[in-house]
Amino acid sequence: MSKSVSKLSVVQSSGPSPLVRLVDDYLADARARGLSPKTIKYGIGWPLREVFLPWCADNDITSVEQLDNRTCNRFSAYLQEHGGKQGALKPASIWTYSKSVRRFLAWAASEGEKVTGDVKLPKLPKVILETLSAKEINQLEDGAATERDKLIVRVLADGGMRREELTSITTKDLLEQGGKTYLLIHGKGRRDRMVPVSPSVARRLRRYIAARPKDVDSSQVFMGLRRRPDGTIQPLTPSGVTQMVSALGERVLGKQVHPHEFRHSFITEMRRKRVDPVLVAQLVGHTGLAMIMRVYDHLTPADAHDELMRALRADE
């Protein structure tokens, strides 16, 4: 009597696709290159993992070889017509997501993968940035209620730094070299830079630091104005800077002001005065000139008016 033998079937593994594994390798490479966790999570990881890979899965794309130009064009069309995970996207977000995928494909090609397609970057509309005049900045500084707030306005205006960079300044970051004073700014991507400080602002910073309560145990320069219920004084947060600047703008100028407007104003003024864009990029912590040339090399409406009126008078 013969025994029946059941036929064995091979069960396919349902692990991650080669494309998913390649994206994971790309993110690991970004971590190895020292990019900040925030940049990796939101600037790279979110567009790839939350938008690009789900679209690929819906379209049965499992390997980078399938991403030819036509397929990449379909992804670009999807971003424009349907948006991302949370709905419709602004043009700047579409550009950012497209750039993230484009960089991933370029990295894959450099690693020897067979990449035949590329993602086209959509043309961004020209944006006129909100900036503050020198007069408005002086009004904000004069109208601030405390020396801390006055210094915040002046340091933001003269240094063109981000609010997160301002709040990370410590008492050890006010440096003197060759008779000149600088602030050591801890920028994005762990890139430090030296920002010049005028002698008058340096003196004010030293006086402000020296006058802080003796029981402050934080090395951060800018602290909160009020003690907490436990008696401690906590460092000022980026959101605290936004709240202070916003309230100050409403009270003094009658309009909303965001800390980033000081940065826009600084860069615009430097370019208006024909300061070398390489130096401007170095001062504000841009790694390249693309942002400076694309966003900030513009005439403000007032500049354009003045230039036109001069041209018209020349023809009279």
C-alpha positions in Angstrom: 0.0 0.0 0.0 1.6 3.3 -1.1 1.4 6.4 1.0 0.2 9.6 -0.7 2.6 12.5 -0.5 1.1 15.9 -0.4 2.7 18.4 -2.9 4.6 21.2 -1.2 4.0 24.7 -2.4 6.5 27.6 -2.2 5.2 30.6 -0.3 6.6 33.9 -1.6 8.0 36.2 0.9 6.1 39.4 1.5 9.1 41.4 2.6 9.9 44.9 1.4 10.4 45.5 -2.3 13.8 46.3 -3.8 12.7 49.9 -4.2 11.7 50.2 -0.5 15.1 48.7 0.5 16.9 51.1 -1.7 15.1 54.0 -0.1 16.1 52.7 3.3 19.7 52.5 2.1 19.5 56.1 0.9 18.2 57.3 4.3 21.0 55.3 6.0 23.5 57.0 3.7 22.0 60.4 4.7 22.5 59.6 8.4 26.1 58.4 7.7 26.8 61.8 6.0 25.8 63.6 9.2 22.5 65.2 8.1 20.3 66.3 11.0 17.6 63.9 12.2 15.0 66.6 11.4 16.2 66.9 7.8 16.2 63.2 7.4 12.8 62.7 8.9 10.9 65.6 7.3 13.1 66.8 4.4 13.9 63.4 2.9 12.0 60.7 4.7 8.5 62.2 4.5 8.5 62.8 0.7 9.9 59.4 -0.1 8.2 57.2 2.5 4.8 58.9 2.8 4.3 60.1 -0.8 6.6 58.5 -3.3 6.7 54.9 -2.1 2.8 54.7 -1.6 2.3 56.0 -5.1 4.8 53.4 -6.4 3.0 50.6 -4.5 -0.4 51.7 -6.0 1.2 51.5 -9.4 3.0 48.1 -8.9 6.4 49.7 -9.1 8.8 47.6 -7.0 12.2 48.5 -8.5 14.1 51.5 -9.5 14.5 50.1 -13.1 10.8 50.7 -13.6 11.1 54.4 -13.1 11.7 55.5 -16.7 10.9 59.1 -17.8 7.3 58.3 -18.6 6.7 56.8 -15.2 8.4 59.8 -13.5 6.2 62.1 -15.5 3.1 60.2 -14.2 4.3 60.8 -10.6 4.8 64.5 -11.3 1.3 64.7 -12.7 0.0 62.9 -9.7 1.6 65.4 -7.3 0.0 68.3 -9.3 -3.4 66.8 -9.7 -3.9 64.9 -6.5 -1.4 66.2 -4.0 0.2 64.3 -1.2 -0.9 62.2 1.7 -2.8 65.1 3.3 -4.4 66.5 0.1 -3.6 69.3 -2.3 -0.1 70.6 -2.3 1.3 74.1 -2.7 3.6 74.7 -5.7 6.6 74.9 -3.3 5.7 71.6 -1.7 5.4 69.9 -5.2 8.8 71.3 -6.0 10.3 70.0 -2.7 8.8 66.5 -3.1 10.0 66.3 -6.7 13.5 67.5 -5.7 13.6 64.8 -3.0 12.8 62.0 -5.5 15.2 63.4 -8.0 18.0 63.4 -5.5 17.2 59.8 -4.5 17.4 58.7 -8.2 20.7 60.5 -8.6 22.1 58.8 -5.6 20.8 55.4 -6.8 22.6 56.0 -10.2 25.8 56.9 -8.4 25.5 53.6 -6.5 25.4 51.6 -9.7 21.7 51.1 -10.0 20.1 51.1 -13.4 18.3 54.4 -13.4 16.8 55.5 -16.7 14.3 58.2 -15.6 14.4 61.6 -14.0 11.8 63.7 -12.2 11.3 67.2 -13.7 11.1 70.1 -11.3 8.1 72.3 -11.8 8.6 76.0 -12.4 7.9 77.9 -9.2 6.0 81.2 -9.4 8.0 84.3 -8.5 7.3 85.3 -4.9 7.8 88.8 -3.6 9.0 88.3 -0.1 7.8 90.3 2.9 10.6 92.4 4.2 11.1 95.1 6.8 12.7 98.5 6.1 15.5 99.9 8.3 13.0 102.4 9.7 10.6 99.6 10.7 13.3 97.6 12.3 14.4 100.6 14.4 10.8 101.2 15.4 10.5 97.6 16.5 13.7 97.8 18.5 12.7 101.1 20.1 9.2 99.8 20.9 10.4 96.6 22.6 9.6 96.6 26.3 12.8 95.0 27.6 16.5 95.0 26.7 16.2 91.3 25.9 13.6 91.9 23.3 15.5 94.9 21.9 18.5 92.7 21.5 16.6 89.9 19.9 15.3 92.4 17.2 18.8 93.8 16.6 20.6 90.4 16.5 17.9 89.0 14.1 18.1 92.1 11.9 21.9 92.4 11.8 22.7 88.7 11.6 20.1 87.3 9.2 19.8 84.2 11.4 16.9 81.8 11.9 14.9 81.9 15.1 16.2 78.4 16.1 19.8 79.6 15.6 19.1 82.7 17.8 17.8 80.6 20.7 20.7 78.2 20.5 23.3 81.0 21.1 25.2 80.4 24.4 27.3 82.7 26.5 30.4 81.1 25.1 29.4 81.9 21.5 30.3 85.6 21.7 33.8 85.5 20.5 36.6 87.9 19.9 39.2 87.4 17.1 41.7 90.0 16.0 40.0 92.8 17.8 36.6 91.9 16.1 33.6 90.3 17.7 31.5 87.4 16.2 28.6 85.2 17.2 29.2 81.5 16.7 26.0 80.4 15.1 25.0 76.7 15.2 23.2 76.3 11.9 21.2 73.6 10.1 22.9 70.3 9.4 25.4 70.9 12.2 27.1 73.6 10.2 28.6 76.3 12.4 29.4 79.8 11.1 30.8 83.0 12.4 28.6 86.1 12.1 30.1 89.5 12.7 28.7 91.7 15.5 29.1 95.4 15.7 31.0 96.8 18.8 27.8 98.5 20.2 25.7 95.3 20.0 28.6 93.2 21.4 28.8 95.6 24.4 25.0 95.3 24.9 25.1 91.5 24.8 27.9 91.4 27.4 25.9 93.8 29.7 22.8 91.7 29.2 24.6 88.4 30.0 26.3 89.9 33.1 22.9 91.2 34.4 21.1 87.9 34.3 19.9 86.5 37.6 22.7 84.6 39.4 20.7 81.4 39.7 20.2 80.9 36.0 21.9 77.6 35.3 21.5 77.6 31.5 24.3 78.8 29.2 21.7 79.9 26.6 21.9 83.7 26.2 18.2 84.5 25.8 16.1 83.4 28.7 12.4 83.7 29.6 11.2 86.8 31.4 9.2 85.2 34.1 10.0 82.5 36.7 8.1 79.3 36.6 6.1 78.0 39.6 9.1 76.0 40.7 11.2 79.2 40.7 13.4 78.5 37.7 13.9 80.6 34.6 13.8 78.6 31.4 15.6 79.3 28.1 13.6 81.1 25.5 12.2 78.8 22.8 11.8 79.4 19.1 8.0 79.6 19.5 8.6 82.2 22.3 10.6 84.3 19.8 7.7 84.1 17.3 5.1 85.1 19.9 7.2 88.1 21.1 8.0 89.3 17.6 4.4 88.9 16.4 3.0 90.8 19.4 5.6 93.5 19.0 4.8 93.9 15.3 1.1 94.2 16.0 1.7 96.8 18.7 4.3 98.9 17.0 3.7 98.6 13.3 0.1 97.5 13.3 0.8 94.3 11.3 1.9 90.7 11.8 5.7 90.2 11.8 7.4 86.8 11.7 11.0 86.3 12.8 12.0 85.0 9.4 11.2 88.4 7.9 14.3 89.8 9.5 16.3 87.1 7.6 14.6 88.0 4.3 15.3 91.7 5.0 18.9 91.1 5.8 19.6 89.0 2.6 17.6 91.4 0.4 19.5 94.4 1.8 22.9 92.7 1.3 22.0 91.9 -2.3 20.6 95.4 -2.9 24.0 96.8 -1.7 25.7 94.4 -4.2 27.4 92.3 -1.5 29.0 89.3 -3.0 26.4 86.5 -3.0 29.1 84.0 -1.9 29.6 86.1 1.3 25.9 86.5 1.8 25.4 82.7 1.5 28.2 82.2 4.0 26.8 84.7 6.5 23.3 83.2 6.5 24.3 79.5 6.4 23.2 78.6 2.8 25.3 75.7 1.4 25.0 77.0 -2.2 24.1 80.1 -4.2 20.9 78.6 -5.8 18.6 80.0 -3.1 20.3 83.4 -3.0 20.1 83.8 -6.8 16.6 82.4 -7.2 14.8 83.9 -4.3 16.6 87.0 -3.2 18.1 88.5 -6.4 15.1 90.7 -7.1 14.1 94.3 -7.0 11.5 95.1 -4.4 8.4 97.0 -5.9 9.9 100.2 -4.5 13.3 99.5 -6.1 11.5 98.8 -9.4 9.6 102.1 -9.1 12.8 104.1 -8.4 14.6 102.5 -11.3 11.8 103.2 -13.7 11.4 106.8 -12.6 15.2 107.4 -13.1 14.9 105.9 -16.6 12.0 108.1 -17.5 13.7 111.2 -16.3 16.8 110.4 -18.3 14.6 110.5 -21.5 13.2 113.9 -20.7 
